[in-house]
Amino acid sequence: MARKPVRAHEPAHTRSDLSPRAQSSRARTEVEFEEATILGALFGQFDANLVMIENRLGVYIAARGNRVQIEGPEDAVARARDVLKGMHQRLMQGHELDAGTVESLITMSAEPTLEGIVSGGQDTPSVMIRTRKKTIVPRSATQVEYMRALASKDVIFALGPAGTGKTYVAVAQAVSQLITGSVQRLILSRPAVEAGERLGFLPGDMKEKVDPYLRPLYDALYDCMPPEQVERRIASGEIEIAPIAFMRGRTLADAFVILDEAQNTTREQMKMFLTRFGMNSRMVICGDPKQVDIPGGPAMSGLNDAVGRLEGVEGIAVTRFTVADVVRHPIVGRIVEAYEGPGS
């Protein structure tokens, strides 16, 4: 049975996605999918995925069996076609397809240079990270750039607001390289910056005092590896999670090293951390330059100082995320935007 979309109006935000030329010229196209068994997952429950594409791109979509007709502004129709092909490609590769993935494909479809990535073109090198539990694919244009840097550069600075995948994607890349044996150790670190409480007054031994500061790193690990493997590798020393102060005096060879919340390091701490770099290693430094919690604010941040000194140096990459790259719930992006807007 043909699906007839019901649209009372086109939201203003969908029309803003399109160029003036695209809004003035209409087009129609049809996409055919041979694998009928995945159409349910492709369209979503009650055609939710198709409705999302309609609402975001301002097109009409009608599904008739394994054929999907798209009608609307010319550029929007082309983007919707690429998004559907990208969704289909991910399902054929065995990846999950949720609302976040669909939203990300819609966003990336606006980037002409990402056409092959969005639609699954065979001539475009795949950009993905495979771990034991899942395969991570880019969810924004900046994540594509970031994932390519993670695969090729020695030191990568990832700058931007919360929810852009800076730490999560870095941990996934680290886990992937640990599994394949290209590195022997995974070292995750954060500065243990106090926020209203003194560490000395918290109950427990040193591990129990600092673990709450490192919990986001544990969460990312457990999402990429089975819990029993995480615990076994921590016990054997293959995975180490520790405050940045514990890095002093070491040389980190054959390791994938991640420093999270790097905006809260001092200049001295950052220099100490960067000079731990050893042979066959990779370092990723993640942080939000606008969320500095140390005394003195951004001017005293070791992250800001390091990027200013090292950007452009051979072997070092700097990836800058913006609120447009937030890949958590859409409301997170709106919250970040509100806090960074006028009057903030």
N, C-alpha and C positions, 0 to 999 in steps of 0.2 A: 504494500500500500504506500502511496506517495505520502511524504511528510510535508505538510504545509506550515511553514513557520508563522507564528503570530507575533506581529510587532506593532505596538500602538504608536511608537515614535522612535526616532533615532536619537539616542543620547548625545548631548553636545560633545562629550569627550571622544566619542567614536569618530565624529566628523573631523575633529582636530587632528586625527592621525593621518589624514589624507591631504595631498597637495591640491591647490585650486584646480589644476588641470584634471586630476583624477576625479574630482567631484563633478566636473562638467561633462565627462565622457562616460557612457555606460557600456557595459560588456557582459557577455554571458559565456560560460565555459562548462565543460562536463569532465568529471574525473571518474574513471572506472577502476574498481578494486577487484582483483581476481579471487582473493582469499576471503570467502564469505564468513568463515568461522571467526574472524576477528572483527567483524563489523560492529558487533555489540560493544566491544571495548573501544573501538575507534570512535563511534558516535557518542558513547557515554550513556549513563542511565537517563532515560527519558530525553535522549538526544542532547544532554547537557553540554557536551563538547561542541556540538554544532551551534547551539544557541550562544555559547561564549564567543565563538568566532564571529557570528552575526553581530552581536552587540558591540564587540571591540572594533570590528572593521567596517560596519555599516553595510553589510551585504545580505542578500537573501539566499538561503541554502535549502534545497529540496532533495531528499534522498529517496530514490526509487530502486529498491533491491540493492544491487552492488554499484549503482551509479549515483553520483552526487552532482547536481547542477548548482552552479553558483552564479548569481546575478548581482550587479551593482556597479559602482565606479570602477573604471578599468584597472587602476593600480590596486585597489582593494581586492578585486577578484583575483588578480595575479598573486597577491599575498595570501589570500585564503586558500588558493590552490596549493601553494608551497607549504603552508601550515599543515594542510591535510596530508600531503605527501610525507612531510616530516613525521607526523603522528603515526602514519602507516609504517614508515621505515623503522621507527622505534619499537613498535609492536612486533614487527617481523624479526627484529634482532633480539626479542625476548625481554625488552625493557618495560618497566611499568609506565603507565600513562595516567597521570593525575591532573587535576586542575592547574597545579603549579607548572607542570611541564607544558600544557597547552598554552598557558599565559606567556611562558617564556618563549615558545616558538612564535607566538604572535608578535612579541616584542622584537625578536631577532629577524623576523621577516621584513622589517623596515630597513635592514642593512643589506644593500645589494651585494656586498662582498661576502655575505654569509649565505648566499642562496643555496650553495651545495650542501652546507651544513644543515640548513633548515629542511630542505626537501630530500636529503639523503642522496645527493648526487654521487655517482660512482667514481667520478674523476676528482672528487674532493677528499683529501686525506681525513680520516675520521679523527674527531677530537673527543676523546672519552678517557675515563680512568676506570680500570677494572679492579675490584677488590673481591674478597671472598663472599661478601654478602650482597653486593650490588654493583652495578655499573653506573658511574656518574657521568652525565653528559652536561655540556654547558647550558646554562639557563639565561645567559645574557651575552651581548656582544663582548663586553669586557671580560667575562669569564672565559670566552674563547681565547682571547689574548693572554689571559692569566694562565690557562692550562697549557698553552704552547710554551710560555716562558718557564713553567715548572718542569717541562720535559727537556729544556735545552740550556737554561742558564744556571750559573753556579750560585748566585745570590739573587734573591727576588724580594723586593719590597712590595707589599700589598697594602694599599692605603684606601680608607673609605669607611663609610658608616656601617653600623650593625646590620646584619641580615643580608649582606652581599656575597657571603660564601667564602670570604678570605681564608679563614682558618679551616673550615670544613673541607674545602677542595684541597688545601695543602696537606691536611691529614690523610685524605684519600690517596693523593699522589704518593705520600710517604709510605702508606700501608702497601700500595701496589708495588713499589720498589723493594720493600722489605720482603714481600711474598716471592717476588721473582729473583731475589738474591743480588740485585744490583747494589744494594747497601746492606750492611750487616747489623746496623742499629738504627733505631728511631728514637730521637731525643726531643721531647716536648717541654717547653719552658714558658714561664710567665713571671713577671715581677709581682711579688706578694705585697701589693699596695694596700695599706690599711684604710678602711672607710668607716671611721667613727669608733672602731674598736682596736685596742692594742693586742697584738698577737700574744703577748705574754700573759694576758688575762684570759685568753681562751683556754678551755679545758683540753687535756690530752697531751700526748707527746708531740714532737716536732712534726711528724707525718700528719697527725690528726689536726694540727694547727694550720698547715699549709694546704691540705687537700681541698678544702672548700674553694680556694683560689684557683685550683687547677681542674675543678670539676668539668668545665666546658670541654677541656681536652679529652678527658675520659669519655664524655658523651659522644664526641666525634669518633673516637676509636671504636666504641661499642657499636656504632652504627655501621662501621666498615668491616668489622671482624667479629666472629662469634665470641661471646664473653669468655669462654674457657680458654680460647687461644690468646686473648688479650692478657688474662691472668697468668697463663703459662709463660708468655714472652716477657711479661714484667718480672716474673720471678727469676727468669734466666738472665735478665739484664739486656735482652734484645730491645725492649721498649723501656725507656726511662722518662719519668715525668717529674720535674723538679723545678723549684724556684730558680731564677736567673743567678742568684748569689752562689748557687752550688756549681756553677759553670767555671768559676775562677780557677786558674792554674791548670786547666785541662786542654788537650788537643783532640778535637773531635774528628777522627778519620773514619772513612768508610761508614759515614752516618748521614742520615737525613735529619736535619735539625730545624725545628720550628720554634720561633719566639712569638708568642701571642701577647696582645695588649702592649705592644712595644712602645706606644706613646707614653707609657708610664715608667720608662727607663730614664735614668740620667744620662748625660753625655758620657760619663766615665763608664757606666754599666754597658752602654751600647758599644763603645770601643772595645771593652773587655770581651763582650760576646762575639763581635765580628772577628776578632783576632784569634778565636778558638778554632777557626776554619782549618780543616785538615785535608789530606789527600783523599780523592774519590768521595767527596762530601757535597752536600747541597744544603743551603740555608734559606729559609723563608722567614721574613720578618713581617708580621701582620700588625696593623694598628689603625686607629682612627685619630688623626692629628687634631681633631676638634674636641676630643673627649679626654683631655689630659687631667689627671687627678693628683699629680705631684706638685709640691710647692713651687711657685714660680710660673706655673702654667705652660703653655705651648713654647714660650721662649726658652725654657729649660729642658724641653723634651729631647732625649737622645735620638728618638726617631726622626724628628724634624731636622735635627743637626746632621744626622747621617745621610738622609736623602739629599740635603743640600750639598754635601761634600761628594757623594758617590754617584749621583745620577749622571749617566753618560760614560761611566767607567766601563771598560770592556769586561764582559762576563757578568755584569750586574743589570738587572731589569727592574723597572719601577712600573707597577700597574696601579692605576688610580680608578677606584670605583666611585660612583655617585649614587644619589638616591634612586635614580632610574634603574640601577642594577640590583635593588633589593629583591631577594627571591623568597623571602618568607611570606607570610600572609600579606595580601595587598595593603592591609591597614598599617603594617609596619612602615611601609614606604611613605604613607601619608603622615604618620607620626613623625618620622625623621624629617620630612619636608617641612612640617609645621614648626619644628624646633629650630630648623636652620633658616627659616624664612625671615621676613622683615620683623624687626623688634626683638629678635632672639639674642 
